[in-house]
């Protein structure tokens, strides 16, 4: 690793990757301890909620990072959403991605942790605590599911693929995604809405989804996935076809061939505007 992809050892002497594993495992354990119980729910917008578990996980992860890498910034969904991640080392955290699923007992959610340098992810883990699956990557080190290397899809086109989408919390962009599904169907194997953008991104890296596309994401949704998919041999882009950035709101990610077909046939449409 170069100096821009390795922050050096933590205060405890652990590597940054070891710290990241500690973060997701401790966060996952806290989330599991609250799962399928009564929740204290705060409504942030239509369909957009936060539970007491989201806050508890986030505060614990911030506590660990502050002890291990006190000079690093933290960008996190619930308590530090306005941090500028464009310079230096920043940990990007989603304590529970898929909170709506989590709150109603659907076991499709994850803890998402990435370390970025100058807004570029250099390592990240998407951890599905329910199934003990950790999708992880380091810059230049490949992508893995626990101890096994993973590869993005080799499907040749949309027609042969399972496409993942999500709606998000913006009504116009969500409606545009529904319009996209109507345009694709039935010229596709199937369409999936998982309700966790981070986990769907990880599934695209592992080839479980051939391609995943969204129109309204935040940095903590995508920081891990935008490293995972390229390290798994796939490709990411914004929905206009440009490079994906931590600040991108709209993107497509998956196997190279299906991504190319999707971008040529479906992305240059009205719903793709306004990244």
Buried (B, 14 or more C-beta within 10 A) or exposed (E): BEEEBBBEBBEEEBBBBBBBBBBBBBBBEBBEEBBEEEBEEEEEEEEEBBBBBBBBBBBBBBEBBBEBBEEBBBBBBBBBEEBEBEEBBBBBBBBBBBBBBBBEEBEBBBBBBBBBBEBBBBBBBBBBBBEEBBBBBBBEBBBBBEEEEBBBBEBBBBBBBBBBBBBBBBEEBBEBBEEBBEEBEEEBEEBBEBBBBBBBBBBBBBBBBBBBBBBBBBBBBBBBBBBBBBBBBBBBBBBBEEEBBBBBBBBBBBBBBBBBBBBEBBBEEEBBEBB
